[in-house]
């Protein structure tokens, strides 16, 4: 995936997630069933994880393009990602 396309993909996904969060807010205000709300929260979490993977891939591509990627750098980046999920 090229850099420009991945940026558009990230922006589109963030926009979609924003809409899902607004929907969750409305569901809570309308006192919708807990199961429905939790299902939507789960979908948002999965969506955020997918965005995180794209961001990580983009960073690794950038590091590789500049030939600055070092094993230690990649390990640190991956460990940081794993800790945050």
C-alpha distances in whole Angstrom, upper triangle without the diagonal:
4,7,8,7,6,10,11,10,12,15,15,15,18,20,20,21,24,25,25,27,29,30,31,33,35,36,37,39,40,41,39,39,38,36,34,33,32,30,28,28,26,24,23,23,20,18,18,18,14,14,15,12,9,11,12,9,8,12,12,9,12,15,14,13,17,18,19,18,21,22,24,21,19,22,23,19,19,23,22,20,22,25,24,23
4,6,5,6,9,10,10,12,14,15,16,18,20,21,22,24,26,27,28,30,32,33,35,36,37,39,41,42,43,41,41,40,38,36,35,34,32,30,30,29,26,25,25,23,20,20,20,17,15,16,15,11,12,13,10,8,12,12,9,10,14,13,11,15,17,18,18,21,23,24,21,19,23,23,20,21,24,23,21,24,27,25,25
4,5,5,6,9,10,10,12,14,15,16,18,20,21,22,25,26,27,29,30,31,33,35,36,37,39,41,42,40,41,39,38,36,34,34,32,30,29,28,26,24,24,22,20,19,19,16,14,15,14,10,10,12,10,7,10,11,8,8,12,13,11,13,16,17,17,20,22,23,20,19,22,22,18,19,23,22,20,23,25,23,24
4,5,5,6,9,10,11,12,14,15,17,19,20,21,23,25,26,27,29,30,32,34,35,37,38,39,41,39,40,39,38,35,34,34,32,29,29,28,26,24,24,23,20,19,20,17,15,16,16,12,12,15,13,10,13,15,12,12,16,16,14,17,19,20,21,24,26,27,24,22,25,25,22,23,26,24,22,25,28,25,26
4,5,5,6,9,10,11,12,14,15,16,18,20,21,23,24,26,27,29,30,32,33,35,36,38,39,37,38,37,35,33,32,31,29,27,27,26,23,22,23,21,18,18,18,15,13,15,15,11,12,15,12,10,14,15,13,14,17,17,16,19,21,22,22,25,26,28,25,23,26,26,22,22,26,24,22,25,27,25,25
4,5,5,6,9,10,10,12,14,15,16,18,20,21,22,24,26,27,28,30,31,33,35,36,37,35,36,34,33,31,30,29,27,25,24,23,21,19,19,18,15,15,15,12,10,12,11,7,8,11,9,7,11,13,11,12,15,16,15,18,20,21,20,23,24,25,22,20,22,22,19,19,22,21,18,21,23,21,21
4,5,5,6,9,10,11,12,14,15,16,19,20,21,23,24,26,27,29,30,32,33,35,36,34,35,34,33,31,29,29,27,25,24,24,21,19,20,19,15,15,16,13,10,12,13,9,9,12,11,9,11,14,13,13,16,17,17,18,21,21,21,24,25,26,22,21,24,23,19,20,23,21,19,22,24,21,21
4,5,5,6,9,10,10,12,14,15,17,18,20,21,23,24,26,27,29,30,32,33,35,33,34,33,32,30,28,28,26,24,24,23,20,19,20,19,15,15,17,14,11,14,15,11,12,15,14,12,15,18,16,16,20,21,20,22,24,25,24,28,29,29,26,24,27,26,23,23,26,24,21,24,26,23,23
4,5,5,6,9,10,11,12,14,16,16,18,20,21,23,24,26,27,29,30,32,33,31,32,31,29,27,26,25,23,21,21,20,17,16,17,15,12,13,14,11,9,12,12,9,10,13,12,11,15,17,15,16,20,20,20,22,25,25,24,27,27,28,25,23,25,25,21,21,24,22,19,22,24,21,20
4,5,5,6,9,10,10,12,14,15,16,18,20,21,23,24,25,27,29,30,31,30,30,29,28,26,24,24,22,19,19,19,16,14,15,14,10,10,11,9,6,9,10,7,8,11,12,10,13,15,15,16,19,20,20,22,24,24,23,25,26,26,23,21,23,23,19,19,22,20,17,19,21,18,18
4,5,5,6,9,10,10,12,14,15,17,18,20,21,23,24,26,27,29,30,29,30,29,28,26,24,24,23,20,20,20,17,15,16,16,12,12,14,12,9,12,14,11,11,15,15,13,16,19,18,18,21,23,22,24,27,26,26,28,29,29,26,24,27,26,22,22,25,22,20,22,24,21,20
4,5,5,6,9,10,11,12,14,16,17,19,20,21,23,25,26,27,29,27,28,28,27,24,23,23,21,18,18,19,15,14,16,15,11,12,14,12,10,14,15,12,13,17,17,15,18,21,20,21,24,25,25,27,29,29,28,31,31,32,29,27,29,28,24,24,27,24,21,24,25,22,21
4,5,5,6,9,10,10,12,14,15,16,18,20,21,23,24,26,27,25,26,25,24,21,20,20,18,15,15,15,12,10,12,11,7,8,11,9,7,11,12,10,12,15,15,15,17,20,20,21,23,25,25,27,29,29,27,30,30,30,27,25,26,26,22,22,24,22,19,21,22,19,18
4,5,5,6,9,10,10,12,14,15,17,19,20,21,23,24,25,24,25,24,24,21,19,19,18,15,15,15,13,10,12,12,8,8,11,10,8,11,13,12,12,15,16,16,18,20,21,21,24,25,26,27,29,29,27,30,30,30,27,25,26,25,22,22,23,21,18,20,21,18,17
4,5,5,6,9,10,11,13,14,16,17,19,20,21,23,25,23,25,24,24,21,19,20,19,15,16,17,14,12,14,15,11,11,15,14,11,14,17,15,15,19,20,19,21,24,24,24,27,28,28,30,32,32,31,33,34,34,30,29,30,29,25,25,27,25,22,24,25,22,21
4,5,5,6,9,10,11,13,14,15,17,19,20,21,23,21,22,22,21,18,17,17,16,12,13,14,11,9,12,12,9,10,14,12,11,15,16,15,16,19,20,20,22,25,25,25,28,30,30,32,34,33,32,34,34,34,31,29,31,30,26,26,27,25,22,24,25,22,20
4,5,5,6,9,10,10,12,14,15,17,18,20,21,19,20,19,19,16,14,15,14,10,10,11,9,6,9,10,7,8,11,11,10,13,15,15,15,18,20,20,21,24,25,25,28,29,30,32,33,33,31,33,33,33,30,28,29,28,24,24,25,23,20,21,22,18,17
4,5,5,6,9,10,11,13,14,16,17,19,20,19,21,20,20,17,15,16,16,12,12,14,12,9,12,13,11,11,14,14,13,15,18,17,17,21,22,22,23,26,27,27,29,31,32,33,35,34,33,35,35,35,32,30,31,29,26,26,27,24,22,24,24,20,19
4,5,5,6,9,10,11,12,14,15,16,18,17,19,19,19,16,14,16,15,11,12,14,12,10,13,15,12,13,16,16,15,18,20,20,20,23,25,24,26,29,29,30,32,34,34,36,38,37,36,38,38,38,35,33,34,33,29,29,30,28,25,26,27,23,22
4,5,5,6,9,10,10,12,14,15,16,15,16,16,15,12,11,12,11,7,8,11,8,7,11,12,10,11,15,15,14,17,19,19,20,23,24,24,26,29,29,30,32,34,35,36,38,37,36,38,37,37,34,32,33,32,28,28,29,26,23,24,25,21,20
4,5,5,6,9,10,11,13,14,15,14,16,15,16,13,10,12,12,8,8,11,10,7,10,13,11,11,15,16,15,17,20,20,20,23,25,25,26,29,30,31,33,35,35,37,39,37,36,38,37,36,34,32,32,31,28,27,28,25,23,24,24,20,19
4,5,5,6,9,10,11,12,14,14,16,16,17,14,12,14,14,11,11,14,13,11,14,16,15,15,19,19,18,21,23,23,23,26,28,28,29,32,33,33,35,37,38,39,41,40,39,41,41,40,37,35,36,34,31,31,32,29,26,28,27,24,23
4,5,5,6,9,10,10,12,11,13,14,14,11,9,12,12,8,10,13,12,11,14,16,15,16,19,20,19,22,24,24,25,28,29,29,31,33,34,35,37,39,39,41,43,42,40,42,42,41,39,37,37,36,33,32,33,30,28,28,28,25,23
4,5,5,6,9,10,10,9,11,11,12,9,6,9,10,7,7,11,11,10,12,15,14,15,18,19,19,21,24,24,25,27,29,29,31,33,34,35,37,39,40,41,43,42,40,42,41,40,38,36,36,34,32,31,31,29,26,27,26,23,21
4,5,5,6,9,10,10,13,12,14,12,9,12,13,10,10,14,14,12,15,18,17,17,20,22,21,23,26,26,27,29,31,31,32,35,36,37,39,41,41,43,45,43,42,43,43,42,39,38,38,36,33,33,33,30,28,28,28,24,23
4,5,5,6,8,9,12,13,15,12,10,13,14,12,13,16,16,15,18,20,19,20,23,24,24,26,28,29,29,32,34,34,35,38,39,39,41,43,44,45,47,46,45,46,46,45,42,41,41,39,36,36,36,34,31,32,31,28,27
4,5,5,6,5,8,9,11,8,7,10,11,10,11,14,14,14,17,19,19,20,23,24,24,26,28,29,30,32,34,34,36,38,39,40,42,44,45,46,48,47,45,46,46,45,42,41,40,39,36,35,36,33,31,31,31,27,26
4,5,5,6,9,9,11,10,7,10,13,11,11,15,16,15,17,20,20,21,23,25,25,26,29,30,30,33,35,35,36,39,40,41,42,45,46,47,49,47,45,47,46,45,42,41,40,39,36,35,35,33,31,31,30,27,25
4,5,8,11,12,15,13,11,14,16,14,15,18,19,18,20,23,23,23,26,28,27,29,32,33,33,35,37,37,39,41,42,43,45,47,48,49,51,49,48,49,49,47,45,43,43,42,39,38,38,36,33,34,33,30,28
4,6,9,11,14,12,11,14,16,14,16,19,19,19,22,24,24,25,28,29,29,31,33,34,35,37,39,39,41,43,44,45,47,49,49,51,53,52,50,51,50,50,47,45,45,44,41,40,40,38,35,36,35,32,30
4,7,8,11,10,9,13,14,14,15,18,19,19,21,23,24,25,27,29,29,31,33,34,35,37,39,40,41,43,44,45,47,49,50,51,53,52,50,51,50,49,47,45,44,43,41,39,39,37,35,35,34,31,29
4,6,8,7,7,10,12,11,13,16,16,17,19,21,22,23,25,27,27,29,31,32,33,35,37,38,40,41,43,44,46,47,48,50,52,50,48,50,48,48,46,44,43,42,39,38,38,36,33,33,33,30,28
4,5,5,7,9,10,11,13,15,16,17,19,20,22,23,25,26,28,29,31,32,34,35,37,38,40,41,43,44,46,47,49,50,51,50,48,49,48,47,45,43,42,41,39,37,37,36,33,32,32,29,27
4,5,5,6,9,10,10,12,14,15,16,18,20,21,23,24,26,27,29,31,32,33,35,36,37,39,41,42,43,45,47,48,49,48,45,46,45,44,42,40,39,38,36,34,34,32,30,29,29,26,24
4,5,5,6,9,10,10,12,14,15,17,18,20,21,23,24,26,27,29,30,32,33,35,36,38,39,41,42,43,45,47,48,47,44,45,43,43,41,39,38,37,35,33,33,32,29,28,28,26,23
4,6,5,6,9,10,11,13,14,16,17,19,20,21,23,25,26,27,29,31,32,33,35,37,38,39,41,42,44,46,47,46,43,45,43,43,41,39,38,37,35,33,33,32,29,28,28,26,23
4,5,5,6,9,10,11,12,14,15,17,19,20,21,23,25,26,27,29,31,32,33,35,36,38,39,41,42,44,45,44,42,43,42,41,39,37,36,35,33,31,31,29,27,26,26,23,21
4,5,5,6,9,10,10,12,14,15,17,18,20,21,23,25,26,27,29,30,32,33,35,36,37,39,41,42,43,42,39,40,39,38,36,34,33,33,30,29,28,27,24,23,23,21,18
4,5,5,6,9,10,11,12,14,16,17,19,20,21,23,25,26,27,29,31,32,33,35,36,38,39,41,42,41,39,40,38,38,36,34,33,33,30,28,28,27,24,23,24,21,18
4,5,5,6,9,10,10,12,14,15,17,18,20,21,23,24,26,27,29,30,32,33,35,36,37,39,41,40,37,39,38,37,35,33,33,32,29,27,28,26,23,23,24,21,18
4,5,5,6,9,10,11,12,14,15,17,19,20,21,23,25,26,27,29,30,32,33,35,36,38,39,38,35,37,35,35,33,30,30,29,26,25,25,23,20,20,20,17,15
4,5,5,6,9,10,11,12,14,15,17,19,20,21,23,25,26,27,29,30,32,33,35,37,37,36,34,35,33,33,31,29,28,27,25,23,23,22,19,18,19,16,13
4,5,5,6,9,10,11,12,14,15,17,18,20,21,23,25,26,27,29,30,32,33,35,36,35,33,34,33,33,31,28,28,28,25,23,24,23,19,19,20,18,15
4,5,5,6,9,10,10,12,14,15,16,18,20,21,23,24,26,27,29,30,31,33,34,33,31,33,32,31,29,27,27,26,23,22,23,21,18,18,19,16,13
4,5,5,6,9,10,11,13,14,15,16,18,20,21,23,24,26,27,29,30,32,33,32,29,30,29,29,26,24,24,23,20,19,19,18,15,15,15,12,10
4,5,5,6,9,10,11,13,14,15,17,19,20,21,23,24,26,27,29,31,31,31,28,29,28,28,26,23,23,23,20,18,19,18,14,14,16,13,10
4,5,5,6,9,10,11,12,14,15,17,19,20,21,23,25,26,27,29,30,30,27,29,28,28,26,23,24,23,20,19,20,19,15,16,17,15,12
4,5,5,6,9,10,10,12,14,15,16,18,20,21,23,24,26,27,28,27,25,27,26,26,23,21,21,20,17,16,17,15,12,14,15,11,10
4,5,5,6,9,10,10,12,14,15,17,18,20,21,22,24,26,27,26,23,24,23,23,21,18,19,18,15,13,15,13,10,11,12,10,7
4,5,5,6,9,10,11,12,14,15,17,18,20,21,23,25,26,25,23,24,24,24,22,19,20,19,16,15,17,16,12,13,15,13,11
4,5,5,6,9,10,10,12,14,15,16,18,20,21,23,24,23,21,24,23,23,21,18,19,19,15,15,17,15,12,14,16,13,12
4,5,5,6,9,10,11,12,14,15,16,18,20,21,22,21,19,21,20,20,17,15,16,15,12,11,13,11,8,10,12,10,9
4,5,5,6,9,10,10,12,14,15,16,18,20,21,20,18,19,19,19,17,14,15,15,11,10,13,12,9,10,13,12,11
4,5,5,6,9,10,10,12,14,15,16,18,20,19,17,20,20,20,18,15,17,17,13,13,16,15,12,14,17,15,14
4,5,5,6,9,10,11,12,14,15,17,18,17,16,18,18,19,15,14,16,15,11,12,14,13,10,13,15,13,14
4,5,5,6,9,10,11,12,14,16,16,15,13,15,15,15,12,10,12,12,8,8,11,10,8,11,13,12,13
4,5,5,6,9,10,10,12,14,15,15,13,15,15,16,14,11,13,14,11,10,14,14,11,14,17,16,16
4,5,5,6,9,10,10,12,14,14,13,16,17,18,14,12,15,15,12,13,16,15,13,16,19,17,18
4,5,5,6,9,10,11,12,11,10,13,14,14,11,10,13,12,9,11,14,13,12,15,17,16,17
4,5,5,6,9,10,10,10,8,10,11,13,10,7,11,12,9,10,13,13,12,15,17,17,18
4,5,5,6,9,10,10,9,12,14,16,13,11,15,15,13,13,17,17,16,18,21,20,21
4,5,5,6,8,9,9,12,15,16,12,12,15,16,13,15,18,17,17,20,22,21,22
4,5,5,6,5,5,9,11,12,9,9,13,13,11,13,16,16,16,19,21,21,22
4,5,5,6,5,9,11,13,11,10,14,15,13,15,18,18,18,20,23,23,24
4,5,8,9,12,15,17,14,14,17,18,16,18,21,21,21,23,26,25,26
4,5,8,11,14,16,13,14,17,18,16,18,21,21,21,24,26,26,27
4,6,8,12,14,12,12,16,17,16,18,20,21,21,24,26,26,27
4,6,10,11,9,10,13,14,13,16,18,18,19,22,23,24,26
4,7,8,6,7,10,11,11,13,15,16,16,19,21,21,23
4,5,5,6,9,10,11,12,14,15,17,18,20,21,23
4,5,5,6,9,10,11,12,14,15,16,18,20,21
4,5,5,6,9,10,10,12,14,15,16,18,20
4,5,5,6,9,10,11,12,14,15,17,19
4,5,5,6,8,10,11,12,14,16,17
4,5,5,6,8,10,10,12,14,16
4,6,5,6,9,10,11,12,15
4,6,5,6,9,10,11,13
4,5,5,6,9,10,11
4,5,5,6,9,10
4,6,5,6,9
4,5,5,7
4,5,5
4,6
4
